[in-house]
């Protein structure tokens, strides 16, 4: 790999724009020439011209422009490296347009199974998690006890569609939701398919065949996520712990009624990094993941904060519990609250864990390392 086009798009809080800048720097440090196509400001002729350049690869978070079969079939000649940083259920239309020479990376190893459920047969799939955008070189004063960031997820946004289903389908949805909330080890897509199977019905999750079912599954997952995340924050609030929340929509949440919870206006991604540096504890919620992680874990650790996150097998492989971060289980929030209370009181242990977390991220989980992984993945596909 010598020369690539990077597609820079739009996202909430400008997250993906910052990530692409960081990835570009990482690739350039590895000697790769990068050409950035800014989808936010480019007109159609510029898009066509840049995507059609003679390069080794076109790289994008979440497969920008792949919704157009004309572009992927007639314009882009180089392999397309699709860095999927969300759940695949949100990108099925783009994913189904990938060609045999293209490369897909996922943030959750279980997404390989999900892709099969959705009827997608993609040749080149690799695990590539999110990363920290930078390391906090110097420690700063910790003025925030518990930091929660991101938009509020109102569960009523998803219950409307679920409750509109025929009684037999609604009963299945409720069964899936109840099972997953009762036991967080259960995965909602698997539970959904099994619920139909035990009734002698085989469900097709291919987008073009059954888009209504896809929406139903998606809303079930989002509902479970919303309930679990609110439960975690509410448990901390009920314990009287000081919580600072930054994000859209929280003024409509039940947390508005707690005097120990301060809800701030949303801030952009860069400002969030600064807030993490000031936080003693950074909360992470990964209720839709089964075997991966997302950026909040890496960024919080890189900010020299103690990250408290629900566990996954991937995270257990990467980090040591109680030394580099704290794990919790959605089904045992009292233990989570006790762990957070203890770490907030123990300055010595918290500082030791924060330093260990920083060391665990350094040289392993920044976008410079991800840039090298992308090069290695590209070379692996080329060899095979």
C-alpha positions as CSV (number, residue, x, y, z in Angstrom):
1,X,0.0,0.0,0.0
2,X,1.5,3.3,-1.1
3,X,-1.4,5.7,-1.9
4,X,-5.0,5.8,-0.7
5,X,-8.1,8.0,-0.8
6,X,-9.7,8.6,2.6
7,X,-13.4,9.6,2.7
8,X,-14.2,12.1,5.4
9,X,-18.0,12.4,6.2
10,X,-20.3,13.8,8.8
11,X,-21.4,12.3,12.2
12,X,-22.8,13.3,15.6
13,X,-20.4,15.5,17.5
14,X,-17.9,15.4,14.5
15,X,-16.6,12.0,15.8
16,X,-15.8,10.5,12.5
17,X,-14.1,13.7,11.1
18,X,-11.7,13.7,14.0
19,X,-11.1,9.9,13.6
20,X,-10.3,10.3,9.9
21,X,-7.9,13.0,10.6
22,X,-6.1,10.8,13.2
23,X,-6.1,7.9,10.8
24,X,-4.6,10.0,8.0
25,X,-1.8,11.1,10.3
26,X,-1.2,7.5,11.3
27,X,-1.0,6.3,7.7
28,X,1.3,9.2,6.7
29,X,3.6,8.2,9.6
30,X,3.8,4.8,7.9
31,X,4.8,6.3,4.6
32,X,1.4,6.1,2.9
33,X,0.3,9.0,0.7
34,X,-3.2,10.1,1.7
35,X,-5.7,12.0,-0.4
36,X,-8.7,13.2,1.7
37,X,-12.2,13.4,0.1
38,X,-14.3,15.6,2.3
39,X,-17.9,14.4,1.6
40,X,-19.3,17.3,3.6
41,X,-18.0,20.0,1.3
42,X,-17.3,18.2,-2.0
43,X,-19.6,18.6,-5.0
44,X,-20.5,15.5,-7.2
45,X,-17.8,16.1,-9.8
46,X,-15.1,16.3,-7.1
47,X,-16.4,13.1,-5.5
48,X,-16.3,11.2,-8.8
49,X,-12.9,12.5,-9.7
50,X,-11.3,11.5,-6.3
51,X,-13.0,8.2,-6.0
52,X,-11.8,7.2,-9.5
53,X,-8.1,8.0,-8.9
54,X,-5.5,5.3,-9.4
55,X,-4.8,4.4,-5.8
56,X,-4.2,1.2,-3.8
57,X,-7.4,1.6,-1.8
58,X,-10.3,3.8,-0.9
59,X,-10.9,3.9,2.9
60,X,-14.0,5.1,4.8
61,X,-15.7,4.8,8.1
62,X,-19.1,3.2,7.6
63,X,-18.9,2.8,3.8
64,X,-19.6,6.3,2.6
65,X,-21.0,6.5,-1.0
66,X,-21.5,2.7,-1.1
67,X,-25.3,3.2,-1.2
68,X,-24.7,4.0,-4.9
69,X,-24.2,0.8,-7.0
70,X,-23.1,3.1,-9.9
71,X,-20.2,4.5,-7.9
72,X,-18.9,1.2,-6.5
73,X,-19.3,-0.6,-9.9
74,X,-18.3,2.1,-12.3
75,X,-16.2,4.7,-10.5
76,X,-14.1,3.0,-7.7
77,X,-11.5,0.7,-9.3
78,X,-9.4,0.2,-6.2
79,X,-10.4,-2.1,-3.3
80,X,-12.7,-0.4,-0.9
81,X,-11.8,-0.7,2.8
82,X,-15.0,-0.4,4.8
83,X,-14.3,0.4,8.4
84,X,-17.6,-0.5,10.1
85,X,-17.8,1.3,13.4
86,X,-21.5,0.7,14.1
87,X,-23.7,-2.3,14.3
88,X,-24.1,-3.8,10.8
89,X,-27.9,-3.7,11.0
90,X,-27.6,0.1,10.4
91,X,-25.6,-0.3,7.2
92,X,-27.1,-3.3,5.4
93,X,-27.8,-1.3,2.2
94,X,-24.1,-0.3,1.9
95,X,-22.7,-3.7,3.0
96,X,-24.6,-5.6,0.4
97,X,-22.8,-3.6,-2.3
98,X,-19.3,-4.7,-1.4
99,X,-17.4,-6.5,-4.1
100,X,-15.2,-9.6,-3.7
101,X,-12.0,-7.5,-3.8
102,X,-13.3,-5.1,-1.0
103,X,-12.4,-5.4,2.7
104,X,-14.7,-5.1,5.7
105,X,-13.5,-4.5,9.2
106,X,-15.9,-4.9,12.2
107,X,-15.7,-3.6,15.8
108,X,-17.3,-6.7,17.3
109,X,-16.2,-10.3,16.4
110,X,-19.8,-11.4,16.8
111,X,-20.7,-9.3,13.7
112,X,-19.3,-12.1,11.5
113,X,-22.3,-14.1,12.8
114,X,-24.6,-11.2,12.3
115,X,-23.6,-10.7,8.7
116,X,-24.5,-14.4,8.1
117,X,-27.9,-13.8,9.7
118,X,-28.5,-10.9,7.4
119,X,-27.6,-13.0,4.3
120,X,-24.4,-11.2,3.6
121,X,-21.5,-13.2,2.2
122,X,-18.5,-10.9,2.4
123,X,-15.1,-12.4,1.3
124,X,-12.6,-10.3,3.4
125,X,-13.7,-9.6,7.0
126,X,-11.3,-8.6,9.8
127,X,-11.6,-7.4,13.4
128,X,-10.6,-3.7,13.8
129,X,-11.8,-2.0,17.0
130,X,-12.1,1.8,17.5
131,X,-9.1,3.6,19.0
132,X,-8.1,6.5,21.1
133,X,-7.5,9.7,19.1
134,X,-4.6,10.8,21.3
135,X,-2.9,10.2,24.6
136,X,-3.1,12.6,27.5
137,X,0.6,13.3,27.9
138,X,0.3,15.3,31.1
139,X,-2.1,14.5,34.0
140,X,-4.7,17.3,34.7
141,X,-6.7,18.1,37.8
142,X,-9.7,15.7,38.2
143,X,-12.7,17.9,38.8
144,X,-15.4,15.6,37.5
145,X,-16.3,12.5,39.6
146,X,-18.4,10.5,37.1
147,X,-18.6,11.5,33.4
148,X,-21.4,10.3,31.1
149,X,-21.3,11.5,27.5
150,X,-23.5,10.9,24.4
151,X,-27.1,11.5,23.4
152,X,-30.0,10.3,25.6
153,X,-31.7,7.3,24.1
154,X,-35.4,7.6,24.8
155,X,-36.8,4.0,24.8
156,X,-40.3,5.3,23.7
157,X,-38.7,6.0,20.3
158,X,-38.6,2.2,19.8
159,X,-41.6,0.9,21.7
160,X,-44.0,2.6,19.3
161,X,-43.1,0.3,16.4
162,X,-42.7,-2.8,18.6
163,X,-46.2,-2.2,20.2
164,X,-47.7,-1.7,16.7
165,X,-47.1,-5.3,15.8
166,X,-49.8,-8.0,15.6
167,X,-50.3,-9.7,19.0
168,X,-48.3,-12.9,18.1
169,X,-45.3,-10.9,16.9
170,X,-45.5,-8.5,19.9
171,X,-45.5,-11.5,22.2
172,X,-42.2,-12.7,20.6
173,X,-40.7,-9.2,20.9
174,X,-41.6,-9.0,24.6
175,X,-40.1,-12.5,25.2
176,X,-36.9,-11.5,23.5
177,X,-36.6,-8.2,25.5
178,X,-37.5,-9.8,28.8
179,X,-34.9,-12.6,28.2
180,X,-32.1,-10.2,27.3
181,X,-32.8,-7.8,30.2
182,X,-33.0,-10.7,32.6
183,X,-29.7,-12.1,31.4
184,X,-27.3,-9.8,29.6
185,X,-25.3,-12.7,28.3
186,X,-28.2,-13.3,25.8
187,X,-28.0,-11.6,22.5
188,X,-31.1,-10.1,21.0
189,X,-30.7,-11.2,17.4
190,X,-30.0,-14.8,18.4
191,X,-32.9,-14.7,20.8
192,X,-35.2,-13.2,18.1
193,X,-34.4,-16.0,15.6
194,X,-34.7,-18.7,18.3
195,X,-38.1,-17.4,19.4
196,X,-39.4,-17.9,15.9
197,X,-37.6,-21.2,15.4
198,X,-39.2,-22.8,18.6
199,X,-42.5,-21.9,17.1
200,X,-41.6,-23.6,13.9
201,X,-41.1,-20.4,11.9
202,X,-37.9,-19.6,10.0
203,X,-37.3,-15.8,9.7
204,X,-35.3,-14.2,6.8
205,X,-33.3,-11.2,7.9
206,X,-32.1,-10.2,4.4
207,X,-32.8,-6.5,4.0
208,X,-34.5,-6.6,0.6
209,X,-36.7,-9.5,1.5
210,X,-38.0,-8.3,4.8
211,X,-37.2,-4.7,5.7
212,X,-40.0,-4.5,8.3
213,X,-38.5,-7.4,10.3
214,X,-35.1,-5.7,10.1
215,X,-36.5,-2.5,11.6
216,X,-38.2,-4.6,14.3
217,X,-35.0,-6.3,15.3
218,X,-33.2,-3.0,15.2
219,X,-35.7,-1.4,17.5
220,X,-35.6,-4.3,19.9
221,X,-31.8,-3.9,20.2
222,X,-32.1,-0.1,20.7
223,X,-34.7,-0.6,23.3
224,X,-32.6,-3.0,25.3
225,X,-29.6,-0.7,25.0
226,X,-31.7,2.3,26.2
227,X,-33.1,0.4,29.2
228,X,-29.7,-0.9,30.2
229,X,-27.9,2.4,29.9
230,X,-30.5,4.3,31.8
231,X,-30.5,1.6,34.5
232,X,-26.7,2.0,35.0
233,X,-26.8,5.8,35.3
234,X,-29.9,5.7,37.5
235,X,-28.2,3.2,39.9
236,X,-25.3,5.6,40.3
237,X,-27.7,8.5,40.8
238,X,-29.8,6.6,43.4
239,X,-26.6,6.1,45.4
240,X,-26.1,9.8,45.5
241,X,-22.9,9.9,43.5
242,X,-22.1,13.1,41.6
243,X,-22.7,12.6,37.9
244,X,-21.9,15.0,35.0
245,X,-23.8,14.3,31.8
246,X,-22.9,15.9,28.4
247,X,-25.2,15.1,25.5
248,X,-28.4,15.8,23.6
249,X,-31.8,15.0,25.0
250,X,-31.0,14.2,28.7
251,X,-33.2,17.1,29.8
252,X,-36.1,14.8,28.9
253,X,-34.8,11.9,31.0
254,X,-35.8,10.9,34.5
255,X,-32.4,11.9,35.7
256,X,-33.4,15.6,35.6
257,X,-35.0,15.0,39.0
258,X,-31.8,14.1,40.8
259,X,-29.9,17.0,42.5
260,X,-26.6,15.1,42.3
261,X,-26.9,14.8,38.5
262,X,-25.8,17.8,36.4
263,X,-27.0,17.8,32.8
264,X,-24.9,19.9,30.4
265,X,-25.4,20.9,26.8
266,X,-23.9,18.6,24.2
267,X,-20.3,19.3,23.2
268,X,-18.2,18.2,20.2
269,X,-15.9,15.2,20.2
270,X,-12.8,17.2,20.9
271,X,-14.4,18.9,23.9
272,X,-15.4,15.4,25.1
273,X,-11.7,14.4,25.1
274,X,-10.9,17.3,27.4
275,X,-13.8,16.4,29.7
276,X,-12.4,12.8,30.0
277,X,-9.1,14.2,31.1
278,X,-10.9,16.0,34.0
279,X,-12.9,12.9,34.9
280,X,-12.1,10.5,37.7
281,X,-14.4,7.9,36.3
282,X,-15.6,7.5,32.6
283,X,-18.7,5.4,32.2
284,X,-19.1,3.1,29.1
285,X,-22.2,1.3,27.9
286,X,-21.9,-1.5,25.3
287,X,-25.2,-3.2,25.5
288,X,-25.4,-3.9,21.8
289,X,-22.0,-5.5,21.6
290,X,-21.2,-9.2,22.3
291,X,-17.5,-9.6,21.6
292,X,-15.9,-6.2,21.0
293,X,-15.7,-2.7,22.2
294,X,-16.0,1.0,21.2
295,X,-14.0,4.1,21.4
296,X,-15.2,5.3,24.8
297,X,-13.1,2.6,26.6
298,X,-9.9,3.5,24.7
299,X,-10.4,7.2,25.0
300,X,-11.2,7.2,28.7
301,X,-8.1,5.1,29.4
302,X,-5.9,7.3,27.2
303,X,-7.2,10.3,29.2
304,X,-5.8,8.8,32.4
305,X,-9.3,8.1,33.8
306,X,-10.7,5.0,35.3
307,X,-13.1,3.4,32.7
308,X,-16.1,1.5,34.1
309,X,-17.6,-0.6,31.3
310,X,-19.7,-3.7,30.9
311,X,-17.4,-6.6,30.0
312,X,-16.9,-8.5,26.7
313,X,-14.6,-11.4,25.9
314,X,-12.5,-9.0,23.7
315,X,-12.0,-6.5,26.5
316,X,-11.0,-9.3,28.9
317,X,-8.3,-10.4,26.4
318,X,-7.0,-6.9,26.1
319,X,-7.1,-5.5,29.7
320,X,-6.7,-6.6,33.3
321,X,-9.8,-6.1,35.5
322,X,-9.2,-4.0,38.6
323,X,-5.7,-3.0,37.4
324,X,-6.4,-1.2,34.1
325,X,-10.2,-0.7,34.2
326,X,-13.4,-1.9,36.0
327,X,-16.0,-4.2,34.6
328,X,-19.6,-4.5,35.5
329,X,-22.6,-6.6,34.6
330,X,-26.0,-5.1,33.7
331,X,-27.6,-7.7,35.9
332,X,-25.6,-6.8,39.0
333,X,-25.7,-3.0,39.2
334,X,-25.3,-3.0,43.0
335,X,-21.8,-4.4,42.6
336,X,-21.1,-1.8,40.0
337,X,-22.2,1.0,42.3
338,X,-20.0,-0.4,45.1
339,X,-17.0,-0.5,42.8
340,X,-17.4,3.1,41.7
341,X,-17.9,4.3,45.2
342,X,-14.8,2.5,46.3
343,X,-12.6,3.8,43.5
344,X,-13.8,7.4,44.0
345,X,-12.8,7.2,47.7
346,X,-9.4,5.5,47.1
347,X,-7.2,8.2,45.4
348,X,-4.1,6.1,45.5
349,X,-5.7,3.1,43.8
350,X,-7.5,5.3,41.3
351,X,-4.3,7.1,40.3
352,X,-2.5,3.8,40.0
353,X,-5.2,2.3,37.8
354,X,-5.4,5.5,35.6
355,X,-1.6,5.3,35.0
356,X,-1.9,1.6,34.2
357,X,-4.8,2.3,31.8
358,X,-2.7,4.9,30.0
359,X,0.2,2.5,29.6
360,X,-2.1,-0.2,28.3
361,X,-3.3,2.2,25.5
362,X,0.1,3.6,24.6
363,X,1.5,1.9,21.6
364,X,-1.4,-0.5,21.3
365,X,-4.8,1.3,20.8
366,X,-4.4,4.6,19.1
367,X,-5.2,5.4,15.5
368,X,-1.5,5.1,14.6
369,X,-1.7,1.4,15.6
370,X,-4.9,1.0,13.7
371,X,-3.3,2.5,10.6
372,X,-0.7,-0.2,10.8
373,X,-3.4,-2.8,11.2
374,X,-5.1,-1.6,8.0
375,X,-1.9,-1.9,6.1
376,X,-1.4,-5.4,7.4
377,X,-5.0,-6.3,6.5
378,X,-4.5,-4.9,3.0
379,X,-1.3,-6.9,2.6
380,X,-2.9,-10.1,3.9
381,X,-5.8,-9.8,1.3
382,X,-3.3,-9.1,-1.5
383,X,-1.3,-12.2,-0.6
384,X,-4.3,-14.4,-0.5
